[in-house]
């Protein structure tokens, strides 16, 4: 098949209209702004768990995991071994602490334990994190769409606007309930789309010969332990996976907001368990996609249509979707790809709106907004934030690297400095507000230094896997030492 068929376009259009219809449906069922942001704190843990997963998963993961496996081998899968460790840390050590409070914004916790400056810094870091994250994933989703359509890059702004507008539409009017329900549909689509691709290759190859039993010659060397300049190691993958998940679950509004929507610590822990199970299943299926794509295109180089496995690994899955899947199935898999993008965009828009309204607008207003005004303002703000993200996505083309590396060198810069505020403030009674803020600043500086080590110093590049562990270590050490040096305890700790 030469590119997407019009029938595939109809399938994608039906999916998009369905998402918009759900948003409108839930907008009419909203009773107050608390329901808009946290679903009245009584949502199903299974739905919340799936929503957490697809929120942080995104198109970047949907496309980068197969591309990473094609080009560099299966070592990225060792990150799945961290799931039990992360579940224990988040579910049993962190969630009970967070769920003692009934907050809309996670950063209200920082003011309670540290002070208003820490709250504002945390909220600002989150805004930078999620705005950069959403801009990056919209860019990648639309680049993949251009590959599948065979269109020139000049059409990128138009495709970006069209794709972003759908997610902006249903998330801005429907609130958290609409976001969570559409997240479930999107999870089924992205999982099913990946499984369809594997099944198609299995059928055409006449069996499971695509599954590797030896180390493929196209894969590079990935040792268990290596120097920081080695691109990927087993130990680096494990360290990156643990730090990323713990930091995201422990400081990102998109995760904490969903914990709050469950109502209590036990339900929130169950939600994170469902999130972990979903992550394990999708990671395995996407690794199979990578294995099957590699075998499929190596079996016949004419299928590459001018691309190469070494230089275009991230483009092979989109190429397969548009040129090698049956008509109709391509539309389903494309819908899955956009589902991965929209699940992060919708959640990001809703969470950013909650933070801006709670931590900036309402925190500093002398008069309290009426419920009607608050709900209307939230929806208008969500719409504005979404449009800002669409515009910002056009600048992502200037960041070097593949999908996985670009993600780490953009939004990854803010993950650990943000978590350092929570770790120091909520779990270390010796921490002062000045120490926590200083630690976060040092962590951000360390993240930038590691991410752009080569252009900044002229020395060999440090692997992207060490951005998070390195910056977290720097933030915690600096914050602890500065707190001890400045002395004194927070008012909260003294009381």
C-alpha positions as CSV (number, residue, x, y, z in Angstrom):
1,X,0.0,0.0,0.0
2,X,1.3,3.4,-0.9
3,X,0.6,5.7,2.0
4,X,-2.6,6.1,4.0
5,X,-5.9,5.4,2.3
6,X,-8.9,7.7,2.6
7,X,-10.6,5.0,4.6
8,X,-7.8,5.3,7.2
9,X,-8.5,9.0,7.3
10,X,-12.2,8.3,8.0
11,X,-11.2,5.9,10.9
12,X,-9.0,8.7,12.4
13,X,-11.8,11.3,11.9
14,X,-14.3,9.1,13.7
15,X,-11.9,8.6,16.6
16,X,-11.3,12.4,16.8
17,X,-15.0,13.2,16.8
18,X,-15.7,10.6,19.4
19,X,-13.1,12.3,21.8
20,X,-14.7,15.7,21.2
21,X,-18.2,14.3,21.9
22,X,-17.0,12.8,25.2
23,X,-15.6,16.1,26.3
24,X,-18.9,17.9,25.5
25,X,-20.9,15.1,27.3
26,X,-18.9,15.5,30.5
27,X,-18.9,19.2,30.4
28,X,-22.7,19.2,30.9
29,X,-22.4,16.8,33.8
30,X,-20.0,19.0,35.8
31,X,-21.4,20.5,39.0
32,X,-18.4,22.4,40.3
33,X,-14.8,23.2,39.7
34,X,-13.7,20.5,42.2
35,X,-15.2,17.9,39.8
36,X,-13.5,19.6,36.9
37,X,-10.0,19.2,38.5
38,X,-10.3,16.1,40.8
39,X,-13.5,14.3,39.8
40,X,-15.1,14.9,43.3
41,X,-12.3,12.7,44.8
42,X,-14.2,9.5,44.2
43,X,-12.9,8.1,40.9
44,X,-12.2,4.4,40.1
45,X,-8.6,3.4,40.9
46,X,-8.4,1.3,37.8
47,X,-9.4,4.2,35.6
48,X,-7.0,6.5,37.5
49,X,-4.1,4.0,37.2
50,X,-4.5,3.7,33.4
51,X,-4.8,7.4,33.2
52,X,-1.5,7.9,35.1
53,X,0.2,5.6,32.7
54,X,-1.0,7.0,29.4
55,X,-0.4,10.5,30.7
56,X,3.3,10.0,31.1
57,X,3.6,7.5,28.2
58,X,2.8,9.6,25.1
59,X,3.7,9.4,21.5
60,X,7.4,9.8,22.4
61,X,7.4,6.4,24.1
62,X,5.1,4.9,21.5
63,X,7.6,5.7,18.7
64,X,10.9,5.8,20.6
65,X,10.7,2.3,22.2
66,X,10.5,0.4,18.9
67,X,13.1,2.8,17.4
68,X,15.4,2.3,20.3
69,X,15.1,-1.5,20.1
70,X,15.6,-1.4,16.3
71,X,18.8,0.7,16.5
72,X,20.3,-0.3,19.9
73,X,18.9,-3.6,21.1
74,X,16.7,-4.8,23.9
75,X,18.6,-3.3,26.9
76,X,16.0,-0.6,27.3
77,X,13.6,-3.4,28.4
78,X,15.6,-3.9,31.6
79,X,13.8,-0.8,32.9
80,X,10.8,-3.0,33.5
81,X,12.7,-4.7,36.3
82,X,12.4,-1.5,38.3
83,X,8.6,-1.7,38.5
84,X,8.4,-3.6,41.8
85,X,10.9,-1.3,43.4
86,X,9.1,1.8,42.2
87,X,5.7,0.5,43.2
88,X,7.0,-0.1,46.8
89,X,8.6,3.4,47.1
90,X,5.6,5.3,45.6
91,X,2.8,3.1,47.0
92,X,4.0,2.5,50.5
93,X,6.5,5.3,51.3
94,X,5.2,8.3,49.4
95,X,1.4,8.0,48.7
96,X,0.4,7.7,52.4
97,X,2.2,11.0,53.1
98,X,0.6,12.9,50.2
99,X,-2.9,11.6,50.8
100,X,-3.0,13.1,54.3
101,X,-3.9,16.3,52.6
102,X,-6.9,17.2,50.4
103,X,-5.4,19.5,47.9
104,X,-6.1,20.5,44.3
105,X,-2.6,21.5,43.4
106,X,0.3,19.3,44.6
107,X,2.3,22.5,45.3
108,X,0.0,23.5,48.1
109,X,1.9,20.8,50.1
110,X,5.2,22.7,49.6
111,X,3.8,25.9,51.2
112,X,2.5,23.8,54.1
113,X,5.9,22.3,54.8
114,X,8.3,24.9,53.5
115,X,6.8,28.2,52.5
116,X,5.1,30.2,49.7
117,X,8.4,30.7,47.8
118,X,8.9,26.9,47.6
119,X,5.3,26.6,46.4
120,X,5.8,29.1,43.7
121,X,9.1,27.6,42.6
122,X,7.5,24.1,42.5
123,X,4.5,25.3,40.5
124,X,6.8,27.2,38.1
125,X,9.1,24.2,37.5
126,X,6.0,22.1,36.8
127,X,4.7,24.5,34.2
128,X,8.1,24.5,32.5
129,X,8.1,20.7,32.6
130,X,4.7,20.1,31.2
131,X,4.7,22.9,28.6
132,X,8.0,21.6,27.2
133,X,6.8,18.0,27.4
134,X,3.6,18.7,25.5
135,X,5.3,20.8,22.9
136,X,7.8,18.0,22.3
137,X,5.3,15.2,22.0
138,X,3.0,17.2,19.6
139,X,6.1,17.8,17.4
140,X,7.0,14.1,17.3
141,X,3.4,13.0,16.6
142,X,3.1,15.4,13.7
143,X,6.6,14.5,12.3
144,X,5.5,10.9,12.3
145,X,2.2,11.8,10.6
146,X,4.1,13.6,7.8
147,X,6.2,10.5,7.3
148,X,3.0,8.4,7.0
149,X,1.3,10.8,4.7
150,X,4.4,11.4,2.6
151,X,4.0,15.1,2.9
152,X,6.7,17.8,2.9
153,X,7.8,19.3,6.2
154,X,6.2,22.7,5.2
155,X,2.9,21.2,6.2
156,X,4.1,20.6,9.8
157,X,2.4,23.7,11.3
158,X,-1.0,22.8,9.7
159,X,-0.8,19.2,11.0
160,X,0.3,20.4,14.4
161,X,-2.6,22.8,14.7
162,X,-5.2,20.2,13.6
163,X,-3.9,17.5,16.0
164,X,-3.5,19.8,19.0
165,X,-6.9,21.4,18.6
166,X,-8.7,18.1,19.1
167,X,-7.1,17.4,22.5
168,X,-7.4,21.0,23.5
169,X,-11.1,20.9,22.7
170,X,-12.3,18.0,24.7
171,X,-9.9,18.5,27.7
172,X,-10.7,22.2,28.1
173,X,-14.5,21.6,28.3
174,X,-14.7,18.1,29.8
175,X,-12.4,18.3,32.9
176,X,-10.7,15.4,34.6
177,X,-13.6,12.9,34.1
178,X,-13.5,13.4,30.3
179,X,-9.7,13.1,30.4
180,X,-9.7,9.9,32.4
181,X,-12.4,8.2,30.3
182,X,-10.7,9.2,27.0
183,X,-7.4,8.0,28.5
184,X,-8.9,4.5,28.9
185,X,-10.0,4.5,25.2
186,X,-6.6,5.8,24.1
187,X,-4.8,3.1,26.1
188,X,-6.8,0.4,24.4
189,X,-6.1,2.0,21.0
190,X,-2.3,2.3,21.5
191,X,-2.0,-1.2,23.0
192,X,-4.2,-2.6,20.3
193,X,-2.4,-0.7,17.5
194,X,1.0,-2.0,18.6
195,X,-0.4,-5.6,18.8
196,X,-1.9,-5.3,15.3
197,X,1.5,-4.3,13.9
198,X,3.1,-7.4,15.5
199,X,0.4,-9.7,14.4
200,X,0.7,-8.4,10.8
201,X,4.4,-9.0,10.7
202,X,3.9,-12.5,12.2
203,X,1.4,-13.4,9.5
204,X,3.5,-12.1,6.6
205,X,6.7,-13.7,7.9
206,X,4.9,-17.0,8.4
207,X,5.5,-17.3,12.1
208,X,7.6,-15.9,15.0
209,X,11.0,-16.0,13.2
210,X,11.2,-12.3,13.8
211,X,11.8,-12.8,17.5
212,X,15.6,-12.6,18.0
213,X,17.5,-15.5,19.5
214,X,21.0,-13.9,19.0
215,X,22.4,-10.4,19.2
216,X,21.6,-8.6,15.9
217,X,24.6,-7.2,14.1
218,X,22.8,-3.8,13.8
219,X,22.7,-3.4,17.6
220,X,25.6,-1.6,19.4
221,X,27.4,-2.8,22.5
222,X,25.4,-2.2,25.7
223,X,27.4,-3.3,28.8
224,X,26.1,-3.9,32.2
225,X,28.2,-1.2,33.7
226,X,30.2,1.4,31.8
227,X,31.6,4.9,31.9
228,X,29.1,7.9,31.9
229,X,30.0,8.5,28.3
230,X,28.6,5.1,27.2
231,X,25.2,5.8,25.6
232,X,23.2,3.0,27.3
233,X,24.1,0.5,30.0
234,X,22.0,-1.9,32.0
235,X,22.8,-0.2,35.3
236,X,22.1,3.2,33.7
237,X,18.8,2.0,32.4
238,X,17.8,0.8,35.9
239,X,18.9,4.0,37.6
240,X,17.2,6.2,35.0
241,X,13.9,4.2,35.3
242,X,13.7,4.2,39.1
243,X,14.5,7.9,39.4
244,X,12.2,9.0,36.6
245,X,9.2,7.1,37.9
246,X,9.7,8.0,41.5
247,X,10.2,11.7,40.6
248,X,7.2,11.8,38.3
249,X,4.9,10.2,40.7
250,X,6.1,12.2,43.6
251,X,6.1,15.7,42.2
252,X,4.2,16.0,38.9
253,X,0.8,17.5,39.2
254,X,-0.6,15.1,36.6
255,X,0.2,12.1,38.9
256,X,-0.6,13.7,42.3
257,X,-3.8,15.2,41.0
258,X,-5.0,11.7,40.1
259,X,-4.0,10.3,43.4
260,X,-6.1,13.0,45.0
261,X,-9.0,12.0,42.7
262,X,-9.2,8.5,44.3
263,X,-10.0,9.7,47.8
264,X,-7.7,7.8,50.1
265,X,-4.2,6.3,50.3
266,X,-5.4,2.7,49.7
267,X,-7.2,3.6,46.5
268,X,-4.3,5.7,45.3
269,X,-1.9,2.8,45.9
270,X,-4.2,0.5,43.9
271,X,-4.2,3.0,41.1
272,X,-0.5,3.1,41.0
273,X,-0.5,-0.7,40.9
274,X,-2.7,-0.7,37.8
275,X,-0.4,1.9,36.3
276,X,2.6,-0.4,36.8
277,X,0.8,-3.4,35.3
278,X,-0.2,-1.3,32.3
279,X,3.4,-0.1,31.9
280,X,4.8,-3.6,31.9
281,X,2.3,-4.8,29.3
282,X,2.8,-1.9,26.9
283,X,6.6,-2.0,27.2
284,X,6.7,-5.7,26.3
285,X,4.4,-5.2,23.2
286,X,6.4,-2.2,22.0
287,X,9.6,-4.2,22.3
288,X,8.0,-6.8,20.2
289,X,7.1,-4.1,17.7
290,X,10.8,-3.2,17.5
291,X,11.9,-6.8,17.1
292,X,9.3,-7.4,14.4
293,X,10.0,-4.2,12.5
294,X,13.8,-5.0,12.4
295,X,13.3,-8.5,11.0
296,X,10.6,-7.3,8.6
297,X,12.8,-4.6,6.9
298,X,16.0,-6.6,7.1
299,X,14.2,-9.4,5.2
300,X,13.6,-7.1,2.2
301,X,15.5,-3.8,2.0
302,X,13.1,-2.6,-0.8
303,X,10.5,-2.1,1.9
304,X,12.5,0.7,3.3
305,X,11.6,3.0,0.4
306,X,14.9,4.9,0.6
307,X,15.3,4.9,4.4
308,X,18.0,3.1,6.3
309,X,17.8,1.0,9.5
310,X,20.9,2.7,10.9
311,X,19.8,6.3,10.3
312,X,16.0,6.2,10.3
313,X,15.1,3.7,13.1
314,X,12.5,6.1,14.6
315,X,10.7,6.3,11.2
316,X,10.4,2.6,10.5
317,X,7.3,2.1,12.6
318,X,5.4,5.0,11.0
319,X,6.6,3.8,7.6
320,X,5.2,0.3,8.3
321,X,1.9,1.8,9.5
322,X,1.4,3.8,6.4
323,X,2.8,1.5,3.7
324,X,2.6,-2.1,5.0
325,X,-0.6,-2.4,7.0
326,X,-4.0,-3.3,5.4
327,X,-6.4,-0.4,4.7
328,X,-8.4,0.3,7.8
329,X,-5.9,-1.2,10.2
330,X,-3.6,1.6,9.4
331,X,-6.2,4.1,10.5
332,X,-6.6,2.2,13.8
333,X,-2.9,2.2,14.5
334,X,-2.6,5.9,13.5
335,X,-5.4,6.6,16.0
336,X,-3.4,4.7,18.6
337,X,-0.4,6.9,17.9
338,X,-2.5,10.1,18.2
339,X,-4.1,8.6,21.3
340,X,-0.7,8.4,22.9
341,X,-0.2,12.1,22.1
342,X,-3.6,13.3,23.2
343,X,-3.5,11.4,26.5
344,X,-0.5,13.5,27.5
345,X,-1.8,16.7,26.1
346,X,-5.3,16.5,27.7
347,X,-3.8,15.6,31.1
348,X,-1.2,18.3,30.8
349,X,-3.7,21.0,30.0
350,X,-6.0,20.0,32.8
351,X,-3.2,19.8,35.4
352,X,-1.5,23.1,34.2
353,X,-4.9,24.8,34.5
354,X,-5.3,23.5,38.0
355,X,-1.9,24.7,39.0
356,X,-2.3,28.2,37.5
357,X,-5.7,28.7,39.0
358,X,-4.8,27.3,42.5
359,X,-1.2,28.4,42.9
360,X,-1.2,31.8,41.2
361,X,-4.7,33.2,40.5
362,X,-6.5,32.2,43.7
363,X,-3.5,32.2,46.0
364,X,-3.0,35.9,45.5
365,X,-6.6,37.1,45.0
366,X,-8.1,39.0,47.9
367,X,-11.6,38.2,46.9
368,X,-12.7,34.6,46.3
369,X,-14.0,33.7,42.8
370,X,-17.5,32.5,42.5
371,X,-18.0,28.9,41.5
372,X,-19.4,29.9,38.1
373,X,-16.6,32.4,37.4
374,X,-14.0,29.8,38.5
375,X,-15.3,27.1,36.2
376,X,-15.6,29.5,33.2
377,X,-12.1,30.9,33.8
378,X,-10.6,27.4,34.1
379,X,-12.0,26.4,30.7
380,X,-10.8,29.6,29.0
381,X,-7.4,29.2,30.6
382,X,-7.2,25.6,29.5
383,X,-7.9,26.7,25.9
384,X,-5.2,29.4,26.0
385,X,-2.6,27.0,27.5
386,X,-3.3,24.5,24.8
387,X,-2.8,27.0,22.0
388,X,0.5,28.1,23.6
389,X,1.7,24.5,23.5
390,X,0.9,24.1,19.9
391,X,2.9,27.2,19.0
392,X,5.9,26.1,21.2
393,X,6.0,22.7,19.5
394,X,7.5,24.3,16.4
395,X,10.8,25.0,18.2
396,X,11.5,21.4,19.1
397,X,13.1,20.7,15.8
398,X,16.2,22.5,17.0
399,X,17.0,20.0,19.8
400,X,19.5,17.3,18.6
401,X,19.1,13.6,19.1
402,X,16.5,10.8,18.6
403,X,13.0,10.7,20.2
404,X,14.3,9.3,23.5
405,X,17.3,11.7,23.8
406,X,15.4,14.8,22.9
407,X,12.8,14.0,25.5
408,X,15.5,13.6,28.2
409,X,17.3,16.8,27.1
410,X,14.1,19.0,27.3
411,X,11.4,18.2,29.8
412,X,13.9,15.8,31.6
413,X,15.8,18.9,32.9
414,X,12.9,19.8,35.3
415,X,11.9,16.4,36.7
416,X,14.5,16.0,39.5
417,X,14.7,19.6,40.7
418,X,11.0,19.6,41.1
419,X,11.0,16.3,43.0
420,X,13.9,17.5,45.2
421,X,11.6,20.1,46.7
422,X,9.1,17.4,47.8
423,X,11.8,15.0,48.9
424,X,13.6,17.6,51.0
425,X,10.5,19.4,52.3
426,X,8.2,16.4,53.1
427,X,10.7,13.8,54.2
428,X,13.6,15.6,55.8
429,X,12.7,17.6,58.9
430,X,16.1,19.4,58.9
431,X,15.4,21.1,55.6
432,X,14.8,24.9,55.5
433,X,13.0,26.7,52.7
434,X,16.2,28.3,51.6
435,X,18.0,25.0,51.5
436,X,15.2,23.2,49.5
437,X,15.1,26.0,46.9
438,X,18.9,26.2,46.7
439,X,18.9,22.4,46.2
440,X,16.4,22.6,43.4
441,X,18.4,25.3,41.6
442,X,21.6,23.3,41.9
443,X,19.7,20.2,40.6
444,X,18.5,22.2,37.6
445,X,22.0,23.5,36.9
446,X,23.4,19.9,37.2
447,X,20.7,18.6,34.8
448,X,21.6,21.3,32.2
449,X,25.3,20.6,32.6
450,X,24.9,16.8,32.1
451,X,22.5,17.2,29.2
452,X,24.7,19.6,27.3
453,X,28.1,18.5,28.6
454,X,29.8,18.3,25.2
455,X,28.9,21.8,23.8
456,X,29.4,23.4,27.3
457,X,32.8,21.8,28.0
458,X,34.2,20.3,24.8
459,X,34.6,16.9,26.6
460,X,32.9,13.7,25.4
461,X,29.1,13.7,25.7
462,X,27.6,12.2,28.9
463,X,24.8,9.7,28.4
464,X,21.3,11.0,28.7
465,X,20.6,8.2,31.2
466,X,22.6,10.1,33.8
467,X,20.7,13.4,33.6
468,X,18.1,12.4,36.2
469,X,20.2,10.4,38.7
470,X,23.0,13.0,38.5
471,X,20.8,16.0,39.0
472,X,18.8,14.4,41.8
473,X,22.0,13.5,43.7
474,X,23.3,17.1,43.3
475,X,20.0,18.6,44.4
476,X,19.6,16.5,47.5
477,X,23.2,16.9,48.6
478,X,23.2,20.6,48.0
479,X,19.8,21.1,49.7
480,X,20.8,19.1,52.8
481,X,24.2,20.8,53.2
482,X,22.8,24.3,52.7
483,X,20.0,23.6,55.2
484,X,22.5,22.5,57.8
485,X,24.7,25.5,57.1
486,X,21.9,28.1,57.3
487,X,20.5,26.5,60.4
488,X,17.0,26.8,61.9
489,X,13.9,24.9,61.2
490,X,10.7,25.7,59.3
491,X,7.8,27.0,61.4
492,X,6.0,23.8,60.5
493,X,8.7,21.7,62.0
494,X,9.0,23.8,65.1
495,X,5.3,23.6,65.8
